[in-house]
Amino acid sequence: MLFKRRDRAPIHERIRVALWPRRSWRRSFSYIGKRVLRLSATPHAIAAGFAAGAMVSFTPFVGLHFIIAGVIAYVTKGNILASALGTAVGNPLTFPFIWTASYRVGLLILGAHGGHHPPIDMSLGLLAHSWDSLRPVISTMLIGAVPLGIISWIIFYFLVRGIVRSFQEARRRRIEQHAARRAELKPSSLGSEG
């Protein structure tokens, strides 16, 4: 491969890069924004896809976000690549806030005030617990994720659709102006030759 590393990075470096970008979070989000804007699809398709990815970020199923977002994007006639980019809304910086909000909204919907589910000791890791001890927490988070995901879908859909529509219109105008300038230059260059 042309841009492949000669010597493979150690595992600790690959994990660090997966959790914290090499340059900065701002640069990473800027890159994702530019990728979304440059997709060749309708503003609705791009916005519906990105919103599907953002919506899925509120669910506790981290390993399945791409798949679930792709399915939702397909159902809403959204762009599947945009849905994958939209899952970046859930990242190591935002997941603690997203999951706390999902859990608390879930408790609110269920009518519990935090006393019904004892906190789980995560010092041993997630895999040290049985499914029976995790199920109440995950189901509460999933119930809370539904309204938060719907709200985020609506917000991101209208925000991204407006941005993409104005970007595509500006690009279309630039292309038309460039074509008009080329058309003006073409007859004059032909006339000067004869």
C-alpha positions, 0 to 999 in steps of 0.5 A: 500500500502507498500510505501504509506504515512500515512498522506497525504501531504498538497496541497501546498507541493504536488504542490511544489514537482510537480514544484520542485523535493524533491532532485534535478533536476540533480537526477531527470534527472539522474533517467529519463536517467536510466529509458530510458536506461533500457527499453527493446526495440530496440534502434530505438524504444526507440530513436523514442519514446523519441524524440517524447516526446521531440518534443511535449514539444515544443507545447503549449498543456501542458495537452496533451503532453503525449497523443500527444507524445504517438500517434507520438511514435506509428506512428514512431514505437517508444516506448510509455513509452519512449515518456512519459519519453521524455516529461520531456524535457519540464519542469518548468525550460525549458518551458519559454525558449521553449515557447519564442523560439516557439513564436519568430520562429512563428513570424519569419515564419509569417513575423511579428516582434512583433507589430502584437500581443499585449502582453497579460496581464497574471496577472489575469491568463490564464482563465481570457482571452477569446479564441479570445484573446489567439488564435493569441498567441497560433497559433503563438507558434504552428507554431513556434513549428513545425520546433523547434520540428522537429529539436529537434526530429532529435537531440534527436533521434540520440543522444538517439539511439547512447547512447542506442545502446552502453549501450545495446551492453555493457550489452549484452557483460557483460551477455555473459562474465558472461555466459562464466564464469559460463560455465567454472566453471560448468565442473570443479566443476563436474569433482572435484566431480567425 
